[in-house]
């Protein structure tokens, strides 16, 4: 089959589960795909924005690309437009509190470009590969899966590091693919691929330290198209360079970094010579903490992730979600106390509260915030206990932030890096 235009009922069109924008289980229904698109945790679908851009009506000059799988017309390109049509006519359901408030007028039957899968894939690639609608990694995944061109070094790197690129958007860019995570530069840093397997000259711990440092330098723009371009190794920390040089003569051996916890590769917030709390908005823990590796540090990162998820998804989460963050504060304090006072939180608080509050002396906003939410040495332990058991009190997110600020200052004293 070449290509032909056919009018197909909107109701009959099937959404593509392997859409490179945000693939889902191949057996997913249209409703499940729409649910994922509405949640849009990774800002891949932006349906509200598309509805606004489309205006009052559907433009027939933009034909969906459709491939028949047996009797099912599967939409390879144009899934977002088809979703809006299915929503408009009630073929799928959305939550009442969805932010999609206006929809273009989309008819129940629309003209489609019906073609073979080979042509459809070529059309999809031509329209999206270099348009900016796909990330560098999505492009490589598409090429590998649908165009039989094999896995790029960039894709192999992501697969062999437990998703280091896919979990960190600042790495998922064309510049990083073409000028940093290349076969040549990775070899210079002591890494290479053989038959899809990652090899290195290091222990998993050393390899993790090198790659995390590299990620930091990209995130904080120490490596850009204008800075340290072509001299990646020189941008790394002296301790990282020492690891590379000390192991230079080692042989390449297989290394498994897939099992290293994902958070190992989550770059820490860059340490700055500023106050721990700045600006008008007080953040959780009052700002970044710099802790020694261990259970307290791991829990700190978990709480940051939990809070970030809450901040990004407030509209779709229930009013009870802050309770989870509040309860985690007690666990955080209890874990720190376990390592310093044998688990006695009262003793831990009394030993560190005054010193921790003193570190906030230059930030009157933080001190006022503690006072206005009744967070004091005498009340902190009670707040932690109540937050773990009292459903109503646990919903007070502002008080949770106040508690986190003083806990952060205390843990920085007892578990902070020198």
N, C-alpha and C positions, 0 to 999 in steps of 0.2 A: 504494500500500500504506500502511496506517496502521501498526499495531504488532501483533505476535502473539508468543506465547511458543512456542518450538520447542526440542525436545531435540536437541542436535547432538553428534556424537562429537568429543571433545577433539582427536583425531588429525586431524580434517578442518578444524578452525578455523585460519584464516590470520592471522598477526599483521600489524598495520597498519604499513606502512613510513613513513607520513606522520604518525605520532603526534607531536603538538606537543611532547611531553615531550623527545623526542630523535630527530628525523627522520633517515632513512637513505636510501640509494639505493633508488628505487622498485622496482628489480628484485632487491632483497635477499631472501634466503631466510629462513625462520624461524630456522634455525641461525645465520645472520649477525646477525640482530636479537638473539638470545639472547646471542651472544658479546659484542655491544656492551653489552647490559644487565648482563652479569656484570662486564665491565671497569669500567663505570660511572665513567668519569673525571670526570664533572661532577656526580656524586651526584644523578642524575635518577631512577634506578630503585629503589635501596635495596631490593633483593629480600629480603635477609636480614631486614631490619626488617619488611617486609610479612608474610613467613612467620611471624614471631613474633607479629605482631598478629592474624593469622587464627586462630591457635590450632591445635586438633587437627583441625578439619574445615572444609570449604567451606560457607559460609553461602549457601543458595539464595535468600535475600532480596536478594542483590546480583547481579543478572543482567548478564552481559556484553551490550553492545550490538553487534549484528551486522548487516552489510549484505551481501547477496549480489552479487558481481561475476560475472555469468554463473552458473557453478555453484560458485564459491568463496565460502564464508562468511568475510568479513573482519571482524575484531574491531576496532571503532572505540573502544570503551571497555571496560576490563577486561583490557588486554593483560598487565599484570603478573601477575594471577591466572592467566591462561591459561599464561603462561610457567612458573609454578611447577608447574602440572599437567603440562605437557609434559616438564618435568624429571623429575617423580616417576615418570612412566610410560615414560621412556626414549625419548620421541619426538625429543628433542634431547639433545646431549651437553654436559657441562660438565667443566672440568678437575678432577682429583682434589683439588687444593689449594684449590678454591673454598671460601669461608667460609660457604656455605649448607649448614648441617649438619642442619637439621630442616625438614620440610615438612608442611603440613596434609594430611589425607586428602582427596584430590580425585578424584571418580569419573571414569570414562572417558567418560561422557556427562553433559552438564550442560544445564539449561534456559537459553535465551538469548532476549533481546529482539530479535527480527528485525524490521527496519523499513527504510524507504527511506533513501537517503543524506541527503536533506534533513532528515528527522526525527532521524537519528543525529547529524548535525552540530549541530543545535539542542540536543539532549540533552547532547552533549559540552561545548558552550559553557556551558550552564546549570550543569553540575556543576563545571566547572573554572575558568571565567573569573575568578570572584571568590573562590574558595575558598582561594587561596594556593598551590595546586599548580602553577600556571603563573607564570612571571615576567611582568613588564610587557611585555617584548619578545615573548615567546611568545604572549601574548594578542593583540598587534597583528598578528603574523604570521598567526595563525589567522583573525582577522577579515578580513585582506586576501585570503588565499588561498581561504578557504572560504565567506565570507559577503558577498563583493563590496562591501565598504564602503570600499575604497581604503586606501592607505598613510597611516599617521599621520605626523606630524612626527617623532615618536620613532623610527619604523622607517626613515624616509628619512634621518635623521641617522646611524643605524647603517650603512646601506648606503653612504652617501657618505663615510664616514670609515674604510672598511676594517674595520668591525666594532668600533668603539670601545666600544660598549655591550656587545655580546655577548662581548667579550674581557675586560671588566672588570665583575665581578658587582656591585660597589658602585654602578655607574651604572644597573644593570638593576633599578630599583625604582620603584614607583608614584609616590613623592614627586618623584623626578627627572623622570619623564615629565610629571607634571601641574603642577610648579611651577618647574622649572629649564630643561629642554630643550623649551620651548614656542615656538611661532611668535613670540609677542610678545618674549620675552626674547632669543631668538636674533637677532631683528631689531635689538634694542637693542645687542647685542654685535657687530653688523656682519655677520650671516649671514641668508640667506633661501633658500627653495626655489622654483624655477619649473619646472613640468612634471617634478618629481622630481629635478631637478639642483640641487646646492648652488651658491649664489652667495655671494660675500663681497667685502669691500672691501680684502682683504689679499693679500699674496704667500702661497704655501703655507707658507713658514717662519713668517711672522707668524701665520697662522691656526693652525698647529700649536701655537705658543707659547701662544696664547690658550686653545685648547681643553684643552691639557695642564694649564695653571694651573687652569682651571675644574674639571677632573677631580680635581686635588689637593685643592681646597677641599671637594669633596664627600666624597672618601675620608677626609680627616682632620677631617670634621665641622665645617668652618668655615661650611658651608652646610647647614642642617638645617631641620626643621619648626619649630624654635625659635630658630634663629640665622641672621641675614641673610635671613630669609624675605621674599621680595619685593624684596630689595635685592642681587641676585646680583652686579651689577657692583662694588658697593662692597667686596665680599669679596675681590676679585682683588688681585694684587700691583700696586704702583705702576707697575712697568715695563710690566705688561700693560695697565693703564688708559691709560698714555701711548700705547701702540700704537693702542688704540681711538680715543683722542681725536685723535691725529695724522692718522689716516686717515678721520676722521668724514665729510668732504666728498667722499670718493671715491665713484665709482659702483659699484654691485654688478656684478660680472663672474663668469662661471663659474669654478669652481675645482675641481681634481681632487686630492682627498686620499686616494683609494683606493690610489694607488701609493706613498704614504708608508709606510715600513716600520712594521709593527705595533708594534714596540717603541718607536717614537717616542711612541706614546700610552700606553705602560705607565708609570703614575705612579711616580716615584722614591720611595723610602722617605723619609719626612719627616725632615729633619735635626733631631736633638734634642741638647740640651746635657747629654749623658751620656757615660759612658765608651764607647769603641768596642766593647768586649766587656763584657757585663754578664750577671748571672744565672749559674746553674749550667751551662747548656748553651751550649757554644761553637758558634756558627754559622759557616757558610762565609764566608771573608774576615774573620771576626771581627766582622761587622756591616756596615752599609751603607757604600758608598764614594761619594764625591761627585767625579766626574771630569769633565774638560773633554770636550766632544764630539769624537768621533773613533773610530778603529779599536779602541783600547784600551777605551774606554767601551762600544762596541758588543759587543765580545767579553765584557766583564764581565757585561753583561746576558744574553747568551746562556748563559753558564755558570750564572748564577743561575737561569735558566729550566730548564736541564738538571738542576740540583740539586733544584729544587722538584719537578720531575717524578719524580725518584728518591724523594724523601721521601714523596710522595703515593702512590707505586705500588710500594713495596718488596715487598709481598706477591706481586705478579704478575710482577716482574722477576727475571732470573737473578742469581746471585751475581757475575757478571762485569760487571754494569752500572757499578759504581763505577770500573771501569777507564777508562771514557769521561771521567768527571770528572777522574780523575787525569791522563790524557793532556792534557786541556785546560789544566791548570796550566802545563805546559811551553810550550804555544802562547801562553798569556797573558803569561808572563815574556818569551818571545822577541819578542812583538809590542811590549811596552813597551821592551825593550832596543833593538829596531830603531829606535825613534824617539829614543832618548837616547844610545846608545853604538854605533850602527851595526850592531846585531845581536849584539854580544859580550855574552852573558848573564853570563859570569864577571865581566867588568868592571862590568856593571850591578849585580850582587849585591854585589860588594866596595864599590861606591860608595854603596850605600844600605842595606845590611843593618843596620849598627850604629845608624844614625839611625832606621830603622824600628822596631827592637827597643826603642829608647828611648821611642818613643811609647806602648809598652805597659807602661811602668813602673808605672802605677797599677792595672794588672790582673794580679795575681799568677797568677790561673788561666791566663791566656793564656801567660805566660812559662813556667809549669810544664808546660803542654801541649806547648810547643815542645821543652822539654828531655826530657820523657818519651818523645817520639816521635823523638828524635835529629835534630831540625831545627835546624841551626846554620849559621853562615856557611860553614864548611868543608865541610858535607855537603849543602847545599841544591841545588847544581848537580847533584851525583850523583843525588840523589833525583829531580830533574826528568828526567834522562836515563833512569834506570832505570824510572821510571814510564811512560815512553813506549815501552819495549821489553820490560820484564820483566812477563809476564802475572800471576805470583803476587804480586809486590810491588804491582802496580797495584790489587789488590783491597783493600788496607789503607785503608779509608775514613777511619779516625781519623787516620792519618798524612796523608792528603790534606787533611783539615780543618786540621791543624797547618801544612802547607805553605801553604795558602790564607791563613791568618791573617797570616803574615809577608809573603807576596806582596802582600796587600791593603794592609798598612801601607807597603810600599815604593812601590807604584803610587800610593797617596794622596799620597806625597811628590813623585813625579815627574810625575804627571798629574792631581793634585787641583785642584779649583776653589779660587781664592783666597778 
